[in-house]
């Protein structure tokens, strides 16, 4: 089915594949292991759902990692496309959730097509890795390797010719745009206590139309081309994550979400907070956790506290200011829950004697103590 037609290209979707056909010659740069790199002789780019997002038998997926060429040939043969003249991306994301976003400035047009999921595989650049490659084979770098589940694939089409250097720069700009979209959604890394910048299996393909005119030499953020790449990628990724993962700004309005990257979940958070409350208030808190967790003022106080904790870890704020920062912002969190902001001074004094630190256990323990302190006074 034809789902879009732009300057020099057509976008089709059929069953589990979405593919771009070039109507005229394009220059392509891609991360694909088959026909990847920089090419001027391709007929298109494709994105294929190769498995279910969760629970799919790994044996069915061995051909993808052990023989990418065979995987590419089998997929393209099924859909009547030439494997020698295309690049193919694999993903567990639903092709029905692909988002096409286009932007124009004068005669310049950029089209971005994104699919994605980040529920299990989101990570931050520099996180601990689990795989080492040697002699063409991937070796586990730890005893057990979790099944990767989550990939952001992006195809970008530019209706102007780019130099080789500008093609490479466009990948940099698109990658920064992807990281910005995850930052705006507060996506947590699953491998560290940082915010995610992507997933461990992201792929990208960028095509520029070979017009014969003077090529564009830059795709940086100061250029209109760079701006259009950034806008289309950010919007398309955020929209596709809303479809695939129900990941939206509203779904991220949660104190728990901001704390998950420090090793706490709903169950452990409730248990820890209730350990600081008497039996009656503990039962009341458990029944009303969702309402408190999603309260805008409480989320604001929690996220501000988390951000300051990050600033200490990054060295922007000195660690010797930690007692003042923790007691003050813990007090703000307590007041946001109790609604008694005139009691901030009391909360600050009460929390000043608690153990403080940026390690995960100490930090989340202090947060939960602040929650409990505020809730203990909410109805008094």
Secondary structure, 3 states (H helix, E strand, C coil): CEEEEECCEEEEEECCEEEEEECCCEEEEECCCCCCEEECCCCEEEEEECCCCCCCCHHHHHHHHHCHHHHHHHHHHHCCCCHHHEEEEEECCCHHHCEEEEEEECCEEEEEEEEECCCCCEECCCCCCCEEEECCEEEECCCCCCCCCCCEEEEEEECCCECHHHHHHHHHHHHHHHHHHHHHCCCECCCCCCECCEECCCEEEEEEECCCCCCECCCCCCCHHHHHHHHHHHHHHHHHHHHHHCCCCCCCCCHHHHHHHHCCCHHHHHHHHHCCCCHHHHHHHHHCHHHHHCCHHHHHHHHHHHHHHHHHHCCCCCHHHHHHHHHHHHHHHHHHHHCCHHHHHHHHHHHCCCCCCCCHHHHHHHHHHHHHHHHHCCCC
